[in-house]
Amino acid sequence: MKAKTISVKKGNTLDTIRNFLTRLLKNKFLDGIMAPMLLPGGDGFVQSLIQDPDLLKKVNPTAPTIAVQSARILADLTSGSSKGELKGTLIGAVLKSCELRAVTELAKFLQIKLDNVVTIGIDCPGTCEVKDYAEAVKNNNGIPEQIFWNTFKDGTFKSQEGLSLRNACKICEYPAPMNADITIGLIGFDTQKEILVMAGESFEKQFKEKLSIELNEMIPDKRRITIEKIKSRHMENRTMIFNELSEKTENFNDLLKLLSTCIRCHNCMNACPICYCKECVFKSTVFEHNLNQYLNLAKRKGAIRMPTDNLIFHLTRLSHMATSCTGCGMCESACPNQLPISSLFGMMGDKLQEMFKYVPGRSIEEEPPVSVFKQDELHSETGSGG
């Protein structure tokens, strides 16, 4: 990727980002932009598809909150169009790292069509829960847009009272986007003075002709060093959290205890971008029984927990999507009982992904393990090979 440093006027980083997005739209580089736009109540942001450049004044891609995983939105936006129907039309999607990786995974499973999508990745120091962010806005009489910006500059993190990172963000390995078509780089910079714009070779000519931006700079070392500093801190958190969780899930009974307050509301499944099956066994009649069947089961066991099959629900989801889990943590944020689902899936996903040498969302060309059969695969893991 080639890059260009953009000066920030009057220390207003957000306006500089908005102006860049506005240029993409006004100069016909893009036909629309999907970006987090301010809610009517002024206490949060939600992804919105924007065609009026003036409305980009209300977007904030750096807001430390995710209301809906953008990969799910892009799947809905692109699923209805047939090949060639929107030829020449390009929609820009502003995405945090975990969202971009989920988009890449869903594209591999043909759930997202990228023919008309330009992915715009933006650095992310982490996000907080939507309700906590809204409360912080209320208490501070405004948007705390710069709360985590120290992280961009030098990799340090300073939390604010009542506003901390989501658990998934505390252990995120990828604060910077991978393989975005265009990247807005903030990490490693004093964002009140400058930001970085990066793009692949295929966009260099368009940047010059339509935006008068020459991508003639190399990505500076300070960016790489700061990214590694953030990653190192998150990996320490990851090791600690996974070790604690491993001790709590040593056997079947421990796992039952961990998930005992699950009410099988399916919120985690509905929030997860990788859970995309149109026909889901948990939305079928397979787990619907009549009263006599429940009574017979209760008679055999003495008592049965209601609703039933909670553990089967989580284990089935885990087996279906652990290799492609991007660790966005939306499942845990959606859980009404705050079960550590994201950490559990992350712990198991780590082991599976390492086993297959697979990083979800790393490359569109990298085939997901569930779709590929290799003759000598997993010999050492199963004890069947030397």
C-alpha positions, 0 to 999 in steps of 0.5 A: 500500500502507498500512503499520503499524510493529510494535515489536520486543520485547527486540531480537528481530526474528525472534521479532517476525516469527514472532509476526506469522506466528503471528497470521495462522494462529491468527486464521484469516487463513490456513489454512496458511503456507509458510515456511523451517523449520529442518532437523533437523540445525539447519544450514539451512532449507527451505520447509515447509507449516505448519498447527501455529502452534507450529511457526512458532517454527522458521521463519526467513524472514530466513535468508540461504539458499535451498535450493529456489526457492519458485516451483517448490514453489508450482507443485507445491502448486497444480497439482493443484487444480481451480477452486473445489475449495478455495474459501475456503482460503488458504495464505500463502507467505513469499517472497524478492523473486526467488521472488515475481517467479518466482511472478508469471511462472509464474502468467502461464504458468498454472503456478501458481494464485494463487486460494488463495495469499496472497503474503507478501514479505520484504526480502532483503539477499542469500543465500549458498550452502546449504553455506557457510551450514551450515558457518558454523552449524557454526563459530559453534555456532549460526545466524548469523541477523543476519549481513546485518542491517546491510544492512537498517538503512543499506544497507551490507554486511559479509561474514563470513569464509567466508560471502559473497553468492551471485553472483546476489545481488551483482547483484540489482536488487530487494532488496525484494518487488514486488506482494506481497499482504503485505510484511514490511519490514526495509530502512530500519529498525533491525530490533532496534527496529521492522519494517514490515508492509504490505498492499494495500487488499483486506486492510486490513479483514481486518487490522483485524478479525482481527489488530487491526492498523490499516494507517494509515501511509505507507511512510517515505522512509528505506525508499525511500532505503535500497533505492536505496542497496542497488540502486546498489551491486548495479548497480555489481557488475552492470555490472562482472560483465557487462562482464567476461563480455561480453569472454569471450563475444565470439564462438562459440569464446569461448562454447564455452570458457566452457561447456566444463566443462558435463556436461549434468547438467540440474541448472540446468534442474531448479533453474530456476523458469522452466523448467517445460515438462512435455515437454522436448526435452532429456528426449526421444529427440531427443538420444539417438543410437546408437553408429554415429551417434556414430562417423559424427559423430566420423569427420566431425569427427575427434573429438566431445566427450562428452556432446554438444550442451552449447552447444545445451542452454544456448542453447535454455534461454536462448532459451526463458526469458531474457525471464522470468529473475528472476535468482534464481541457482539455476541457478548454485548447482546447477551442479557445475562452478560455471559462470557460468550465472546471470550469462550468462543475466542479461546476455542477459536484461537486453538482451532485457528492455530491448528489450521494456521488460519487467520479469519479475515486476513485475505480474501484469497485464503480459503476457510478450513470448513470449505477445504479438504486436505488429505493429510490434514490434522494427522498429528492432532488426531494421533494418526500421523507421525 
